[in-house]
Structure formats: structure tokens, C-alpha cells
């Protein structure tokens, strides 16, 4: 019995070390806030601990992402309740600056990343989760389907819609900037 | 056409369709801009860094779960101890009572054991035995019986007197 108990703990710690960065990254890009993302990550891992006996090792990632997404949605809801109007501090996220050859190109890329981060935080669910999982975390459609508990075709359709929403948001912003 | 933008970027279009799509793009600046933006978005999203979870977050989780494991072990040990104790306390109590009884009886027995006999009394008893033996042997050899009153007068009486005389001074000293 003690052996089984020790094994379960070791398996849990292995899963934590393996998936912590993925869950944290998802939460950061979803929420646009590192502190909230830390809370979500901690919460998700503790839930994994509570359900450790019910989850197969192969299904851990899907389960974690699903729980992380729900936790993020809850966090957004709480944030909305607090502020009434959601604002996202994209600076706190630290979106990557593209490696342009000149300072102007760098500044332009940074500018674009900033717009992209804000646009990402504005698109609705479940499109945002699917775009993050596919484009940022580069998960396979099957993995996203498992994590989101959605049929494969639906994932593809939602991804298409999410990308389109991003394009619309960004083209609007860029159009505004050029005018 | 819109679905083709993404299929084109994902490299999912068959060769013929891809060529046809590129021809359309070449003649349509609107769609060309759309594809450019879509590519920019895709590249921008893929360029986002893989963030590392702060070690403090992981450590907090692991510390908490390890503590939970340890507490659960203690709880189980405590429960096991209680179970063992409840199963054993009656026999243990009975055993303790028996041991106490044995010890106390042995102590009491030791304190009530008779003191070593007085040498004078022992000598007197030996004399009586000798006298009685002599009388008994004489009786067997002669076929005569010594009367009880003679024994009482000649043997028992003097010994009794001697014992009484010996006991007298010790009673006086006790007084």
C-alpha cells in the first residue's frame, strides 16, 4: 500500500514538472496576467493531485488543459466582476519582440506583438483557447479536441473563426494607425 | 476564398489549387494583404516565447502535497495505533492484574515466614525425640508399655517446664 502511495506521488511530481510550463504559458496568454496565471497554475496542479487516482498518465495533458481553461474562464469572470470592464495589461505578459535586423524593424515587430496580444485577449471563448493551443503551444488538432472536449471538425472550424477574428481586429487597429 | 487563406498558409492546398490561388493573389491586392496579415499573425503567435513557470509555484504545490502525504501517514499510523490499542488493552490489563497479584502474594508470603528456631528449643525437641525413641525401644525389647501419665510426668513435663522457663525471661524483657 505504501509502495502504491509513493508511486502515485512520484507520478504526480513527474506530471507537474513535465507540464507546469505549458499550463503556465497557456494561462499567461489567456489571461494576460502573470500573477493570475501563477494562481491558476497552482490551482490546476492541486486539482490534479486531488484527482490523481482518476486520470490515466496519457490523458493528463488534456485534462490539465481543460481544467486550466475552466480556471482561466473563472478568473476572467472574477476579474470582470472586480473591474466591471476588462482591461489587459499586455506589458505585464512580455510578448516576444521579433528579431528584426534594424531597430525600426524591432520596434515595428514589438508594436505588432503588442497589438497581437491585445487582440488575442479580446477574442471570445472558445476561440481564444483554441488559437493559443494551436498557434502558441502548437498542439495537434487531436490534442486540442481532447483538451477542449470538442469534436475534431469543430476544433478546425473554431480555429478558423478565431484566426479570422484576430485578422479583423488587427486589420482594424492597423487601419486606424495608418489613417 | 477565406478558408483557402489558411489552407494556403498551412500548406494544405493541393499543388494545382495552390498555383491557382497564387495567381489570384498576384492580381488582387486585397487578398494579398489578407494573406500577408494572416501570415504575420501566425508568425507572431509562434514567436511568442515559451514561458517558464516560476519555481516558487511548483515548490508551493509540491510542498503542500508532500505535507498532505505525511499528514495522511500520521493519521493512518494513529488510527492503526488506536485499533491495536483497543484490541489489546483488555488482555494487557488482565495480565497486569495477574502480575501484580503474584508479586504481592510472594511479598506477603515472605513477610509471614517463621523466624529461625531458637537453638535451645531445637535442642529440647531433639532431647524429647531421643527420650521418646528410647522409651519406644525399651518398650519393644521388654514388651512392657510405659504409661502416658509417666511419660507426661517424666518427659513432657520437664521439657515443658524448661521451655516455659526459657520463655519467661524474654516476656519479662518485652514488658
Contacts between the chains, C-beta under 8 A, distances in Angstrom:
chain1	res1	chain2	res2	distance
A	5	B	69	7.1
A	9	B	65	7.1
A	9	B	66	7.5
A	9	B	69	5.8
A	12	B	65	6.7
A	13	B	62	6.2
A	16	B	58	6.0
A	16	B	61	6.2
A	16	B	62	6.7
A	17	B	58	7.2
A	20	B	53	4.2
A	20	B	57	7.3
A	20	B	58	5.3
A	21	B	50	6.5
A	21	B	51	6.6
A	21	B	52	5.4
A	21	B	53	5.1
A	23	B	53	7.3
A	24	B	51	5.9
A	24	B	52	7.4
A	24	B	53	3.7
A	24	B	54	7.9
A	24	B	57	7.1
A	25	B	50	6.0
A	25	B	51	4.2
A	25	B	53	8.0
A	28	B	51	5.3
A	29	B	48	6.7
A	38	B	53	7.7
A	38	B	54	6.4
A	38	B	57	5.0
A	41	B	53	5.8
A	41	B	57	5.4
A	42	B	57	5.4
A	42	B	60	6.0
A	42	B	61	5.7
A	45	B	58	7.7
A	45	B	61	4.4
A	46	B	61	6.1
A	46	B	64	6.9
A	46	B	65	7.5
A	49	B	61	7.5
A	49	B	65	4.9
A	49	B	68	7.7
A	94	B	49	7.6
A	95	B	48	6.3
A	96	B	47	5.1
A	96	B	48	5.3
A	96	B	49	4.7
A	98	B	43	8.0
A	98	B	44	7.4
A	98	B	47	5.7
A	112	B	40	6.7
A	112	B	44	6.0
A	113	B	44	5.8
A	113	B	47	7.4
A	113	B	48	7.6
A	116	B	41	6.5
A	116	B	44	4.6
A	116	B	45	6.8
A	120	B	45	7.7
A	131	B	45	7.2
A	135	B	41	8.0
A	135	B	42	6.3
A	135	B	45	3.8
A	135	B	46	6.3
A	136	B	45	5.4
A	136	B	46	7.3
A	136	B	48	5.2
A	138	B	46	7.2
A	160	B	3	6.6
A	160	B	6	6.1
A	163	B	6	6.2
A	163	B	38	6.8
A	163	B	41	6.9
A	163	B	42	7.9
A	164	B	2	6.8
A	166	B	41	5.3
A	167	B	34	7.0
A	167	B	37	5.5
A	167	B	38	5.9
A	167	B	41	6.4
A	170	B	37	6.3
A	170	B	41	6.5
A	171	B	37	5.9
A	174	B	37	7.8
